[in-house]
């Protein structure tokens, strides 16, 4: 049952939902594989989400939500800083910074910088090697439209350099979350369990196209539609079990699905995570060891603040990637610090 505060703000809530439903009918089938640009926007950023198979649209409740569903930022009560390094395939590396802080009552602002770089590209034709890198910056705003309903939006700017050529684009994300929906079934099975459901929906990368040649037409950004369902279970009043599933539709690829979760084995000290990604929903890859994900968090509370190390591992699939991917992140939560 929704809280009374939701009904007091239902006009705002329904306006946000109407906007998302208006953009969903866009014909994603018009784009095929290889027809979009800005591959940096296709990376599952964030160590915690990546360890759970990218399942974060409904489950996100911290600064990692910037890359999945900005509505999840509204769960923050103070200030969080994320510093992440990602070793990807072909010696491509990512540096990722997020700063998010609560503002007033139920509002959160966040800024993100992502830098992708790689060794110089050798064309093997006698010409000098060329450099290629990308810089992505974004600003996000999230707010509570009720105790259990959140909405958020992100504006992003992308600049890509290839040798002496440059291309830029502007994109937009929007999302909503509805949570704390009680699940009486699990509570009936075990009275010591408290289970709540959450629902999330987001649309990403609406915006301009990109081209390195001003004389040619721009390629569109890879638009994503994400829908997720999450479950938050409290076991024995101390241990959190979070798990869920997510349907993900890129504009130039088949529908994908992820399942994943995390379990805080030792509250406020250690969590383990795992997930599995179905790259083509309805098409079995034939290898059960493809596309699984793993990760963990080690955390320590000092004088009321939480300092954590988030790790994630995505193994090579040998169909889409030939190298393992590692995520390393410092996750700093300053629980007493509010900038605004």
C-alpha positions as CSV (number, residue, x, y, z in Angstrom):
1,X,0.0,0.0,0.0
2,X,1.4,3.4,-0.9
3,X,2.1,6.0,1.7
4,X,-0.2,9.1,2.2
5,X,2.6,11.4,1.0
6,X,2.5,9.7,-2.4
7,X,-1.1,10.8,-2.9
8,X,-0.3,14.4,-1.9
9,X,2.3,14.6,-4.7
10,X,0.5,12.4,-7.3
11,X,0.4,15.2,-9.9
12,X,4.2,15.3,-10.1
13,X,4.5,11.5,-10.0
14,X,2.0,11.0,-12.8
15,X,3.7,13.8,-14.9
16,X,7.0,11.9,-14.6
17,X,5.4,8.6,-15.5
18,X,3.6,10.2,-18.5
19,X,6.9,11.5,-19.8
20,X,8.6,8.1,-19.6
21,X,5.6,6.4,-21.2
22,X,5.7,9.0,-24.0
23,X,9.3,8.2,-25.0
24,X,9.0,4.4,-24.6
25,X,7.1,3.9,-27.9
26,X,10.1,5.2,-29.9
27,X,10.8,2.5,-32.5
28,X,14.0,0.8,-31.3
29,X,13.9,-1.7,-34.2
30,X,14.9,1.1,-36.6
31,X,18.5,0.8,-35.5
32,X,20.6,-2.4,-36.0
33,X,23.9,-3.5,-34.6
34,X,26.7,-1.1,-35.4
35,X,24.4,1.8,-36.3
36,X,25.0,3.8,-33.1
37,X,28.0,5.6,-31.8
38,X,29.5,6.4,-28.3
39,X,30.4,3.0,-27.1
40,X,31.5,4.5,-23.8
41,X,27.7,4.8,-23.0
42,X,27.3,1.0,-23.3
43,X,29.6,0.1,-20.5
44,X,28.1,-1.2,-17.2
45,X,29.8,1.3,-14.9
46,X,30.1,0.8,-11.2
47,X,31.7,-2.1,-9.2
48,X,28.5,-2.8,-7.2
49,X,26.1,-3.0,-10.1
50,X,28.6,-4.8,-12.4
51,X,29.0,-7.6,-9.8
52,X,25.2,-8.2,-9.8
53,X,24.9,-8.5,-13.6
54,X,24.0,-4.9,-14.1
55,X,20.7,-5.3,-12.1
56,X,20.4,-1.8,-10.6
57,X,17.4,0.1,-12.1
58,X,15.1,-0.9,-9.3
59,X,17.8,-1.8,-6.6
60,X,20.0,1.2,-6.9
61,X,20.1,3.3,-3.7
62,X,23.4,5.2,-3.9
63,X,25.8,7.2,-6.2
64,X,26.2,4.2,-8.6
65,X,22.6,5.0,-9.7
66,X,24.0,7.8,-11.9
67,X,24.8,5.2,-14.6
68,X,21.5,3.2,-14.4
69,X,18.6,5.1,-13.0
70,X,19.1,8.6,-11.5
71,X,16.0,8.2,-9.4
72,X,18.0,5.9,-7.1
73,X,20.1,8.9,-6.0
74,X,17.2,10.2,-3.9
75,X,17.9,7.5,-1.3
76,X,21.1,9.3,-0.2
77,X,20.9,11.1,3.1
78,X,24.2,12.9,3.1
79,X,27.3,12.8,0.8
80,X,29.0,10.0,-1.2
81,X,32.1,9.9,-3.3
82,X,33.0,7.1,-5.7
83,X,36.5,6.6,-7.3
84,X,36.6,3.7,-9.7
85,X,39.2,2.1,-12.0
86,X,38.2,-0.4,-14.7
87,X,40.5,-2.6,-16.6
88,X,38.7,-3.7,-19.8
89,X,39.5,-5.6,-22.9
90,X,42.2,-4.6,-25.4
91,X,44.0,-2.6,-22.6
92,X,41.2,-0.1,-22.5
93,X,40.9,1.6,-19.1
94,X,38.3,3.7,-17.5
95,X,38.5,6.2,-14.7
96,X,35.2,7.0,-13.0
97,X,34.4,9.7,-10.4
98,X,31.0,10.5,-8.8
99,X,30.2,13.1,-6.2
100,X,26.7,13.1,-4.8
101,X,25.2,15.1,-1.9
102,X,21.8,15.5,-0.3
103,X,20.1,18.8,-0.7
104,X,17.2,20.1,1.4
105,X,14.5,17.5,2.1
106,X,14.5,14.6,-0.3
107,X,16.7,16.1,-3.0
108,X,20.1,14.9,-4.2
109,X,22.6,16.5,-6.7
110,X,25.3,14.4,-8.3
111,X,28.2,15.1,-10.7
112,X,30.0,12.4,-12.7
113,X,33.2,12.3,-14.8
114,X,34.2,9.2,-16.8
115,X,37.5,9.1,-18.8
116,X,38.3,6.3,-21.2
117,X,41.8,5.9,-22.6
118,X,43.8,3.2,-24.3
119,X,47.3,2.7,-25.8
120,X,48.0,4.4,-29.2
121,X,46.3,2.6,-32.1
122,X,48.8,1.2,-34.5
123,X,47.2,1.0,-38.0
124,X,49.9,-1.5,-39.2
125,X,50.2,0.5,-42.5
126,X,53.3,2.6,-41.8
127,X,51.4,5.6,-40.6
128,X,52.0,6.9,-37.0
129,X,50.0,5.5,-34.2
130,X,47.0,7.6,-33.2
131,X,45.4,8.3,-29.8
132,X,41.8,7.7,-29.0
133,X,40.0,8.8,-25.8
134,X,36.6,9.8,-24.5
135,X,35.5,12.2,-21.7
136,X,31.9,12.0,-20.3
137,X,30.6,14.5,-17.8
138,X,27.1,14.5,-16.3
139,X,24.9,16.3,-13.8
140,X,22.0,14.5,-12.1
141,X,19.1,15.6,-9.9
142,X,16.8,13.3,-8.0
143,X,13.9,13.9,-5.7
144,X,11.3,12.2,-3.5
145,X,7.8,12.5,-4.8
146,X,6.6,10.6,-1.8
147,X,8.1,8.3,0.9
148,X,8.1,5.4,-1.6
149,X,8.3,7.2,-5.0
150,X,11.4,8.7,-6.5
151,X,12.3,10.4,-9.8
152,X,15.5,11.6,-11.3
153,X,17.1,13.1,-14.4
154,X,20.6,13.4,-15.9
155,X,22.1,15.7,-18.5
156,X,25.4,14.5,-20.0
157,X,28.0,15.8,-22.3
158,X,30.4,13.6,-24.3
159,X,33.6,14.5,-26.1
160,X,35.4,11.9,-28.2
161,X,38.9,12.4,-29.7
162,X,40.4,10.2,-32.5
163,X,43.8,11.4,-33.8
164,X,43.2,15.0,-34.8
165,X,39.4,14.6,-35.0
166,X,36.8,15.4,-32.3
167,X,33.1,14.8,-31.9
168,X,30.6,15.9,-29.2
169,X,27.1,15.0,-28.1
170,X,24.6,15.9,-25.4
171,X,22.4,13.2,-23.9
172,X,19.5,13.0,-21.4
173,X,18.4,10.2,-18.9
174,X,15.3,10.0,-16.8
175,X,13.9,7.4,-14.4
176,X,11.6,6.5,-11.6
177,X,11.6,4.1,-8.6
178,X,8.8,2.8,-6.5
179,X,9.8,0.9,-3.4
180,X,8.9,-0.4,0.1
181,X,6.1,-2.5,-1.4
182,X,5.5,-5.2,1.2
183,X,5.8,-8.8,0.2
184,X,3.6,-10.9,2.5
185,X,4.4,-14.2,0.9
186,X,8.0,-14.5,2.2
187,X,7.0,-13.2,5.6
188,X,4.4,-16.0,5.7
189,X,7.2,-18.5,5.0
190,X,9.4,-17.2,7.8
191,X,8.2,-14.6,10.3
192,X,11.8,-13.4,10.9
193,X,12.1,-12.2,7.3
194,X,11.0,-8.7,6.3
195,X,10.7,-8.5,2.5
196,X,10.0,-5.4,0.4
197,X,9.7,-5.1,-3.4
198,X,10.9,-2.3,-5.6
199,X,10.2,-1.4,-9.2
200,X,12.4,0.8,-11.4
201,X,12.1,2.2,-14.9
202,X,14.6,4.4,-16.8
203,X,15.3,5.7,-20.3
204,X,18.9,6.6,-21.2
205,X,20.8,8.5,-23.9
206,X,18.1,10.5,-25.5
207,X,19.9,13.3,-27.3
208,X,22.0,14.4,-30.3
209,X,24.1,12.2,-32.5
210,X,27.9,12.2,-33.1
211,X,30.1,12.4,-36.1
212,X,33.8,13.0,-36.6
213,X,33.1,14.4,-40.1
214,X,31.0,17.6,-40.2
215,X,30.1,16.8,-43.9
216,X,28.4,13.5,-43.0
217,X,25.2,12.8,-41.0
218,X,25.6,12.0,-37.3
219,X,25.1,8.5,-35.9
220,X,22.6,8.3,-33.0
221,X,23.5,7.7,-29.4
222,X,22.7,4.2,-28.1
223,X,19.3,4.7,-26.5
224,X,18.5,2.3,-23.6
225,X,15.3,1.3,-21.9
226,X,15.6,-0.4,-18.5
227,X,13.0,-2.0,-16.4
228,X,13.8,-3.8,-13.1
229,X,12.3,-5.6,-10.1
230,X,14.1,-5.8,-6.8
231,X,13.6,-7.5,-3.5
232,X,15.1,-6.4,-0.2
233,X,15.0,-9.0,2.5
234,X,16.1,-8.4,6.2
235,X,17.0,-11.7,7.8
236,X,17.2,-12.0,11.6
237,X,16.8,-8.2,11.8
238,X,20.5,-7.7,10.9
239,X,21.5,-9.3,7.5
240,X,20.4,-7.7,4.3
241,X,19.7,-9.8,1.2
242,X,19.1,-7.8,-2.0
243,X,18.3,-9.5,-5.3
244,X,16.4,-8.8,-8.5
245,X,16.1,-9.0,-12.2
246,X,16.3,-6.5,-15.0
247,X,15.2,-6.3,-18.7
248,X,17.4,-4.1,-20.8
249,X,16.8,-3.0,-24.4
250,X,19.6,-1.2,-26.3
251,X,18.4,0.5,-29.5
252,X,20.9,-1.4,-31.7
253,X,20.9,-4.8,-30.0
254,X,18.6,-7.6,-28.9
255,X,16.7,-7.5,-25.6
256,X,19.0,-8.5,-22.7
257,X,18.2,-9.7,-19.1
258,X,20.2,-9.8,-15.9
259,X,19.7,-11.5,-12.6
260,X,21.8,-10.8,-9.5
261,X,22.0,-10.0,-5.8
262,X,24.1,-9.3,-2.8
263,X,24.2,-10.7,0.8
264,X,25.7,-8.8,3.7
265,X,27.2,-11.8,5.5
266,X,28.6,-9.5,8.2
267,X,26.5,-6.4,8.6
268,X,28.4,-3.1,7.9
269,X,31.6,-5.2,7.3
270,X,31.5,-7.6,4.3
271,X,29.1,-8.3,1.4
272,X,29.3,-10.8,-1.4
273,X,27.6,-10.4,-4.9
274,X,26.9,-12.5,-7.9
275,X,24.9,-12.1,-11.1
276,X,24.3,-13.6,-14.6
277,X,23.7,-11.8,-17.9
278,X,21.6,-13.1,-20.8
279,X,23.0,-11.2,-23.8
280,X,20.2,-12.3,-26.1
281,X,17.0,-13.0,-24.2
282,X,15.4,-16.2,-25.5
283,X,18.6,-17.4,-27.1
284,X,20.7,-19.8,-25.0
285,X,24.5,-19.4,-25.5
286,X,25.2,-23.1,-24.9
287,X,27.8,-22.4,-22.2
288,X,26.7,-22.1,-18.6
289,X,29.9,-20.4,-17.7
290,X,29.4,-17.4,-20.0
291,X,28.3,-14.1,-18.6
292,X,28.4,-14.7,-14.9
293,X,29.6,-11.9,-12.6
294,X,31.1,-11.8,-9.1
295,X,32.1,-9.2,-6.5
296,X,32.3,-8.2,-2.9
297,X,32.6,-5.2,-0.6
298,X,34.9,-4.7,2.4
299,X,33.8,-1.8,4.6
300,X,34.8,-0.1,7.8
301,X,33.0,2.5,9.8
302,X,35.1,5.3,11.3
303,X,33.6,8.1,13.4
304,X,30.2,7.6,11.7
305,X,31.5,7.5,8.1
306,X,31.7,4.4,5.9
307,X,34.9,3.7,3.9
308,X,34.6,0.7,1.5
309,X,36.4,-1.1,-1.2
310,X,34.1,-2.4,-3.9
311,X,35.4,-5.2,-6.3
312,X,33.8,-6.8,-9.3
313,X,34.9,-9.4,-11.8
314,X,33.4,-10.2,-15.2
315,X,35.1,-13.1,-16.9
316,X,35.8,-13.4,-20.6
317,X,32.9,-14.9,-22.6
318,X,35.0,-15.6,-25.7
319,X,32.0,-14.6,-27.8
320,X,31.7,-10.9,-27.1
321,X,34.9,-10.4,-25.1
322,X,38.2,-12.2,-24.9
323,X,39.6,-10.8,-21.8
324,X,38.5,-10.7,-18.1
325,X,37.2,-7.4,-16.8
326,X,38.1,-6.1,-13.3
327,X,36.4,-3.2,-11.4
328,X,38.1,-1.5,-8.4
329,X,36.3,1.2,-6.5
330,X,36.7,3.3,-3.4
331,X,33.3,4.0,-1.9
332,X,33.3,6.9,0.6
333,X,30.1,7.7,2.5
334,X,30.3,10.8,4.7
335,X,27.1,10.3,6.7
336,X,27.3,13.5,8.6
337,X,28.3,15.8,5.7
338,X,25.7,17.8,3.7
339,X,27.0,20.5,1.3
340,X,23.6,22.2,1.0
